[in-house]
Amino acid sequence: MTTQNFRKIVIFGVGLIGGSFALAMRKAEAVGEVVGFGRTKGTLKKALEAGIVDRIGEDVALEVADADLVLLAVPVAQMAEIFANIAPHLGADTLVIDGGSTKSDVVAAARANLGDKIGQFVPAHPIAGAEASGPAAALADLYMGKRVVLTPLPENSNELLIRACAAWEACGMAVSRLTPEQHDEVFAAVSHLPHLLSFALVHDLVQRENHKLLLSFAASGFRDFTRIAASSPEMWRDICMANREPLLRELKLYADELYAMYQVLESGDADKLEEIFQLASDVRGDWSQQ
């Protein structure tokens, strides 16, 4: 792991992702000062009280000009505006990273708004999270032992990539690389689709007249499957819309799988049903041991 100290970090969005990044960097003694920006003074005050930030930012131009690192940890639909706001003021050596769960749209927003500063942006997706949000949900160990996916741009220098890796590694993360397109295809299947299905199941049940009765008997299986339906609706709205085409393809494949299982059940083919369950159980068991 490359050890590097970041004298000053500016974070846009001081909730779960941004707040945990700040706390992890503090724990690793890899940062001198953290300055926070956010949509509400209340959230920023909580971040200050929790020791996530040292100061609440007032002047974007002033703060990003001499920052070593700028992190965008906001819903992906908000990133274009932030890129536009920081672009004229970025210092020549300032590294910009993000924590967005989609990458093609974020890269497009960066290209449209950062101009000749595009080479200073190294897109990233830390694969860690929780259904809770806000500064109170931030954890110093959220990223420990997890993976982060970088989707480097052709304009990124090797030195800048080394610094980006060092920042995430200081948080305890292992670095992987994909193209933005590869990233969005992969996470449509293993992250975005499961969240969509979890929201859909809860939404389906709550519309039924007997939903209170149904939920009163729901146990651990329902709780495990629907835990992520307690996640931020705004954030997941943005993710689903940003990655709409890959997600639609995954949703179609899943709908086909559900219909195939419907046909097996309708025909009373117990052997086929068990065969499907056995394969899924074996794969899930092997994966959980990794």
N, C-alpha and C positions, 0 to 999 in steps of 0.2 A: 504494500500500500504506500502511495506517495503521501508524505506528510507535508502539509502546507497550511500556513496560518492566513486567515482572511481578516485583515484589519477591520474592515467595515462591511457589513452586509445590510442591504435594504430589501425588505420583504413586503410585497403587495399581497395581502391576505394572511392574517395572523391566526387562522383557525387550526384545524387538525393538521393539514399538510404543512403549511408555513410555520405554524407554532412548533410542531414536532421537529422540523428541520432546525429551527433556532435553538431549541433545547438540546438537541443531539449535538450540534456544533459547540455549544457551551460545555456540555459534558466531556467532549473530546478536547476541550481547550484549544479549539481551532478557529475561534473568532474573538475579536476584540470588542466590537460594538455592533448592536443590532438596532436598526431603525425600522419602524413599522408604519405601513399605510393601510387603510381600509375604508370601507364604505360608511361605517358609523363610529362616532366617538365612543359610544358605549363599549363596542367590541374592542377597540384599541385600548381603552382604559383597563379592561379586564386583562388584556395581554400584558400591559405594563405592570399591573398588580401581580400577575402570575410569574413575572420575571422572564417572560418570553422576549420582550423588547426592552431596550435601555431608554429609548426615546420614541415618542410619537412624531412621525414626520409631518412637517407643515409645508415645505417647499420641495416639490419633486425635483426641480432643476438643480437646486443646491445639493440635495442628498445623493442623487445618482452620479453627479459629476465626479466625485472622488471616491465612489464606492468600489470595492474590490469585486463584489458580487451582487447581482440583483436577482431575486427569485420572484417569479410570478406564480402565486399559489391561490389563484382565484378560479371560479368557473370559466371554462374555456371560451364562452361567448363574450367574456369581458376582456380578454387578452388583447384584442386588436386596439382598443382604446388606450390601454396602458402602453403598448408598444409605441403608439403614436405620441403619447405624452413624454416618454423617456428618450425617444430617438434623438432629438436635437441636443440633448444635454449629457448623453453618455460620455464618460471619460474614455480615452483611447484604449485603456487597458481593462476596462470594466467587463467582466464576464456576466452574461445574462443566461439564466436557466429557467425552466418552468417545471411544474409538477402536474401538467394536464394529462388526463386519461385518454385523450385522442391526440394524434400527432399531425396528420395531413392538414387539417384545418388550422392548427396552431402555426405550422410552418408557413402556410399561405398567408396568414394574418401578419406574421413576422416579415415576410418578404414585401408585403404591401405597405408596411409602415416603418420598418427600420431602415430602409434605403441602403446606403453604403455601410451601415453598421451591422448588416445581416451576419457577417462573419463572426460577430461577438456573441451570437446566440447559439447555444447548444441545447436542443430540445431534449427533454427527459420525461420519463414516467416512473416514479417510484411505486413499486408494486406492494403497497401497504396501505392500510386504511381501516376504518371502523364505521359503524353506522352513526356514531355520534359526530357532532360537528361543533365548531366554535373553539375559542381559546381554552375553555375548560376541558376539552377532549384531547388537547395536545399532550404527547408523551415523549420523554427523552429517549425511550427505547423502542419507539414505534417502528423504526427502520432497521433495527439491529437484526442481522441475519437474513434480511430480505434482499430481493433483487431490484435493481433499477435498470430500466431500458433507456439507453441513449440512442437517438436517431440523428447522428451527426450530419451536418450540411457540407457540401463540397467546399464551401468558403471557410470552414473552420480550420484553424492552424493546429498542428500537433501540440504546440505548447498550450493552446486554449483547451484542447481535449484533455490533456493531462490535468489541468486545473479543475475542469469539470468533474473528472473522475475522482480527484482528490477530495472534492467537497462531499460527494455522495459516499465515498469510502469512509470519510471521517464520521459519517452518521452510522456506519456499520453495514453498509450495503455492498453487495457484489454487483459489478457492472456487466451488463450485456449490451449488445448492439443489434439493431435492426434498422431497416429503412422505414420511413414514416408509413409507407403503404403496407409493408409487412406487419408492422406494429398494429395498425388498425384492423387488419384482417384477423390477426391472432386474438386480439382482445375483444373483438365483436363476438367471437365464439366462446371464450372462457371467462369473460367478465361482464360485458354489456348485455349479452343474452340472458345470463342467470339473473341479473338485476331486473331486467324487463319481465321475466317470468315470475319472479318473486312479487313484484308490484302487481302484476296481473292477477295472481292467485288471491291476494288479499282484497284487491278491488272487486273481483268476482264474488267473493263470499260476502263482503260488506253490503253489496247491493241486494242480497236476498232477505226476505222478510224474517227469516229465522236465524239471521247472522249471529245474534247474541247467544243463542243456544249452541250454534256450531262452534263458536269461539270458546264457549265455556268448557267444551270437551276437547279442545285442541291441546295436544301435549308436545313432547320434545321434538317429534318429527316435524310437526308444523312450525314449531319455534325455530328449529335449525334452518328449514327451507326458507322461511320468511324473515329471518333476522335482517337481511340487507334491505328489506322493504322499509325499514326505519331510517334509511339513508336520506340525505338531502334531496328533496324533490327538484329543487332548482338545478343543482349540480347534475343530476342524472337526466333531467330534461335536456340540458345543454349537450351532454355526452351523446345521448341517443340521436339528437338532431345532427350533431356534428359528424357522427359516424353512421349516418342513416343508411347508405347503400350497402356497406358490408353487413350491417345489422339486419337489414331486410332479407339479405341472402341467407343469413344464419336462421332467421325466424322462419323462413320458408322451409328450410331443411328440417327444422325441428317440428314444424307443423306436419310435414310428410311422415316423420318418425312417429308422431302421436297418432296419425291416422292409421299407420301400419299396425301399431299396437291395438288400436281400436278394432281393427279387422280381426286380429288374432283373438282378442277377447270375445268379440261378437261370435266368432266361429267356435268358441269353446276349445281352442287348441292349447291345452295346458302344457304340453311338451314344448311347443314353440315359445310360449310365454316364459317358461322356466329357462329355456336356452338364452333368451334375451336378457333375463335377469342375471343369469350366471356370468355371461360375458361382461355385463356392466359391473357386477360385483367384483369380479377378478381384476378388472382394470382399475377400479376405484381402490381396491385393497392394495394393489401394487403401487399405485401413485401415492397413497397415504404413507407408505414406508420410505419414500424417497427423502 
